Amino acid sequence: MTTLRYYIVDVFSSTAYKGNPLAVVDNTSDTLTKTQMQLIARQFNLSETTFICPPTNSDANLRLRSFLPNGEEVFGAGHNSLGAWWWAVHSGTCNAPSNHDARIYQQQLGEAILRVEVSKSPTGEIRISMRHGEPQFLNKHANKASLADALGIHADDIGLQDPSGTTLLDEAQVVTTSPARHLLIPLINKEALDRVSFANQERIAEELASTESHNSGVYVFTSVESANGDPRFEARFFSPGMGMEDPATGSAAGPLAAFVWENGKSLLSDRVDGSGAVGVEVVQGLRTGRECLMKVSVGRYWPGNIELSGTGVLVADGNIAIPSSDVVF
């Protein structure tokens, strides 16, 4: 039986069993068909499985292909790609920087080529920073009451407020900074965030379809107090294609920062640095027992220059049998 090596990386945490688990499969030999990748992703049954493949674009160093358990291929620049790059550097597939200097790579996600920066702390921690594309603000959700009902909350729970109680955002919108697109839903406080239910998958899928955002997810978030003074948000994500609550969604954290910068800049303006950028923290996964921390830089040379950063930790590795080429997904 022919096998391939696989690795389980907990992403956006340096503590095992706290990050968002990602299955990484080494397909640098380029032997797998799409169906075989889909079967392997279904076998792992994690929120996403990423295959490291040779690039088809000469400008890229690696091509990443990621699949949901239902077989859908996704192209977000989130935990699926950040975790794969963390493993590539950790394993020596790609060289780590020396003398704590950053090393730049290019990743291919679908047809997009996106910048990746690899750095190493004095203690040896690998940190990956990924450039997101220019934000696109797409369809707004037209029916707040219907959306709230699908999530098990009230219509007046939807809206982002500043510390004075002024509403900055009062509607949900599809925002993207990478090929992935998600419906971002601001909530008034953490209590409303905790009350959100993802049990009604069929209704959630209908609400996503109403914004022409198929095979994506709902990203609910609110502003929370920060211990270090940086703007901080807590978020939760659910995609019907995953079938589970995602502990960390980097492909939505970048759009979150862009969404707030565009519509609620007063939450961020007092933290803008000399370059015109601001660092935003997004914590996710608390309801799933996995505290994940994502850091996003936004604002410099707006619109654009959104970067997502985080780390990872290896928790498992082994061999997985390559499915027969005649097995149907």
HELIX and SHEET records of a PDB file:
HELIX    1   1 LYS A   34  PHE A   44  1                                  11    
HELIX    2   2 HIS A   79  SER A   91  1                                  13    
HELIX    3   3 LYS A  144  LEU A  151  1                                   8    
HELIX    4   4 ALA A  155  ASP A  157  5                                   3    
HELIX    5   5 LYS A  190  ARG A  195  1                                   6    
HELIX    6   6 GLN A  201  SER A  210  1                                  10    
HELIX    7   7 GLY A  250  ASN A  263  1                                  14    
HELIX    8   8 LYS A  265  LEU A  267  5                                   3    
HELIX    9   9 SER A  269  ARG A  271  5                                   3    
HELIX   10  10 LEU A  286  THR A  288  5                                   3    
SHEET    1   A 6 GLU A  73  VAL A  74  0                                        
SHEET    2   A 6 LEU A  62  PHE A  67 -1                                        
SHEET    3   A 6 THR A  49  CYS A  53 -1                                        
SHEET    4   A 6 ASN A  20  ASP A  26  1                                        
SHEET    5   A 6 THR A   3  VAL A  11 -1                                        
SHEET    6   A 6 GLY A 312  ALA A 321 -1                                        
SHEET    1   B13 GLU A  73  VAL A  74  0                                        
SHEET    2   B13 LEU A  62  PHE A  67 -1                                        
SHEET    3   B13 ARG A 103  LEU A 109  1                                        
SHEET    4   B13 ALA A 112  LYS A 120 -1                                        
SHEET    5   B13 ILE A 126  ARG A 131 -1                                        
SHEET    6   B13 GLU A 307  GLY A 310 -1                                        
SHEET    7   B13 CYS A 292  VAL A 298 -1                                        
SHEET    8   B13 VAL A 278  GLN A 284 -1                                        
SHEET    9   B13 ARG A 232  SER A 239  1                                        
SHEET   10   B13 VAL A 218  VAL A 224 -1                                        
SHEET   11   B13 HIS A 182  PRO A 186  1                                        
SHEET   12   B13 GLN A 173  THR A 176 -1                                        
SHEET   13   B13 GLN A 136  LYS A 140 -1                                        
SHEET    1   C10 GLU A  73  VAL A  74  0                                        
SHEET    2   C10 LEU A  62  PHE A  67 -1                                        
SHEET    3   C10 ARG A 103  LEU A 109  1                                        
SHEET    4   C10 ALA A 112  LYS A 120 -1                                        
SHEET    5   C10 ILE A 126  ARG A 131 -1                                        
SHEET    6   C10 GLU A 307  GLY A 310 -1                                        
SHEET    7   C10 CYS A 292  VAL A 298 -1                                        
SHEET    8   C10 VAL A 278  GLN A 284 -1                                        
SHEET    9   C10 ARG A 232  SER A 239  1                                        
SHEET   10   C10 MET A 244  ASP A 246 -1                                        
SHEET    1   D 2 LEU A 160  GLN A 161  0                                        
SHEET    2   D 2 THR A 167  LEU A 169 -1                                        
END                                                                             
